Amino acid sequence: MRTRLLMSDQTLFRSIDVFEIDYAPEFFNYRESQLKDLAYQIRPALEGGRALSAICRGLPGTGKTTSVLRIFAELEQTTKKILPVYVNCQNDRTKYMVFSRIYAAIVGHAPARTGISIRSVMDAIGGALQRQEKSLIVCLDDANLLHYNNTLGDVVNSLLRLHQDYPGARAAVFATVSDMNLDLASDLSKWVLSPFRPSDIYFPPYDADEIRGILQDRIRIGLYPGVFSVQMLDRIVEQTMESGDVRVGLDLVKRAVLNAECAARTEVIEEDITKAYEQAKHIHLACTIRALSTDERLLLQRIAELSQEQSGPLVSGAIYGRVEETPKVGYTVFSRQLRKLDSLRLVDLIRVQAGGRTSEVALRYEPEKVVQICGKRGIAEE
Ligand SMILES: Nc1ncnc2c1ncn2[C@@H]1O[C@H](COP(=O)(O)OP(=O)(O)OP(=O)(O)O)[C@@H](O)[C@H]1O
């Protein structure tokens, strides 16, 4: 008799959607003050003016996107005065693509792929805002990606100065940024900053109790009772705290339950979690590396190679001396790149001397895996 591999009418999931990355959570706690701050920025637009711009800053998976989308959903349900438009800069990385996304939200379809200039797209947007007397708020999600392409300043400037060509057209920008070292105030030109003047809204990493609370809510909705014990949840919380990204925990819960289902068990056990961690840990690493700029990726790769070559601790000055890229970046830029790798929890920086510039650099992942993923093929394969 043939074994049926894809058969099972028994599942431990009440709703597997609850663990998907695009699921809009029913319960969204621990971000009340950030939601209040965002609402404050929007108030002037509700009174017929222009919303205030904001930068939502925080490490990956700290709830920035979800907060903005929640506020946008509420706006869509409650007012016609404001047009909220969400742009994912992972997909839309050029000025034309960003403006096409806004055009589509206003007109109902994307502009033709060829033969339409960005000027015509902006004319359509500006004209529609004038006619409809709506205030536009654009969320540039992962705006740091536009910044690395030198596009952010131009996009923000064109949006916030729309009123100069189309009197009465009002726009504001909510940018989300996961690069904690990006200092837009000093990186963007005064010409852009003058109309932008964003408020900074900070999203701190969740602590262990908050992560436990978030995962508990999902488990309650998404799984049948008794599938996930408190002890097993503690194991997942521990693993999630290593990256600080809620997505890691959600992914681990889902995989652990799938592993239990495969073994025809009705409860998740330690072994399911260990296996889930082995399956998932490199996916998180690959996602984080994919978001790095080319220079940062090369630096990480160099650190991994040096970790393979030498057994003792790596020191920042020595790493700088061994960076082979040309033109070589200055030490200040190099230090900034190291701090970013630290903030993304790819490396640990340990200050050797208080106040000094030298740090020990410890890679948080296996060097072989990092070298493999940093190579283009590795990133595509993960
Ligand atoms: N307070 C929360 N309650 C419930 N779910 C949450 C909470 N915070 C984050 N999440 C979930 O974690 C995942 C990541 O959240 P989100 O995309 O909002 O983070 P982010 O800070 O925008 O990340 P990135 O910088 O990588 O884009 C989503 O699936 C979201 O539903």
The ligand as a Tripos MOL2 file, in Angstrom:
@<TRIPOS>MOLECULE
LIG
   31    33     1     0     0
SMALL
NO_CHARGES

@<TRIPOS>ATOM
      1 N1          2.4610   44.3610   20.1490 N.pl3     1 LIG1
      2 C1          2.2480   43.3930   19.2570 C.ar      1 LIG1
      3 N2          1.1850   42.5750   19.3890 N.ar      1 LIG1
      4 C2          0.9380   41.5820   18.4880 C.ar      1 LIG1
      5 N3          1.7190   41.3320   17.4300 N.ar      1 LIG1
      6 C3          2.8040   42.1000   17.2350 C.ar      1 LIG1
      7 C4          3.1300   43.1630   18.1450 C.ar      1 LIG1
      8 N4          4.2590   43.7620   17.7070 N.ar      1 LIG1
      9 C5          4.6460   43.1170   16.6030 C.ar      1 LIG1
     10 N5          3.7630   42.1150   16.3100 N.ar      1 LIG1
     11 C6          3.8540   41.1770   15.1980 C.3       1 LIG1
     12 O1          5.2410   41.0180   14.8750 O.3       1 LIG1
     13 C7          5.4480   41.0190   13.4730 C.3       1 LIG1
     14 C8          6.3860   42.1460   13.1100 C.3       1 LIG1
     15 O2          5.7660   43.3930   13.4010 O.3       1 LIG1
     16 P1          5.9620   44.6910   12.4830 P.3       1 LIG1
     17 O3          6.0280   44.2910   11.0380 O.co2     1 LIG1
     18 O4          4.9410   45.6820   12.8730 O.co2     1 LIG1
     19 O5          7.4060   45.1280   12.9700 O.3       1 LIG1
     20 P2          8.3640   46.2710   12.3740 P.3       1 LIG1
     21 O6          8.9170   46.9690   13.5450 O.co2     1 LIG1
     22 O7          7.6320   47.0890   11.3580 O.co2     1 LIG1
     23 O8          9.4900   45.3810   11.6680 O.3       1 LIG1
     24 P3         10.4820   45.7750   10.4350 P.3       1 LIG1
     25 O9         11.3380   46.9010   10.8750 O.co2     1 LIG1
     26 O10        11.2630   44.5210   10.2040 O.co2     1 LIG1
     27 O11         9.5940   46.1210    9.2630 O.co2     1 LIG1
     28 C9          4.0810   41.1440   12.8330 C.3       1 LIG1
     29 O12         3.6430   39.8610   12.4760 O.3       1 LIG1
     30 C10         3.1940   41.7120   13.9370 C.3       1 LIG1
     31 O13         1.8860   41.2460   13.8070 O.3       1 LIG1
@<TRIPOS>BOND
     1     1     2 1
     2     2     3 ar
     3     2     7 ar
     4     3     4 ar
     5     4     5 ar
     6     5     6 ar
     7     6     7 ar
     8     6    10 ar
     9     7     8 ar
    10     8     9 ar
    11     9    10 ar
    12    10    11 1
    13    11    12 1
    14    11    30 1
    15    12    13 1
    16    13    14 1
    17    13    28 1
    18    14    15 1
    19    15    16 1
    20    16    17 2
    21    16    18 1
    22    16    19 1
    23    19    20 1
    24    20    21 2
    25    20    22 1
    26    20    23 1
    27    23    24 1
    28    24    25 2
    29    24    26 1
    30    24    27 1
    31    28    29 1
    32    28    30 1
    33    30    31 1
@<TRIPOS>SUBSTRUCTURE
     1 LIG1         1 GROUP 0 **** ****
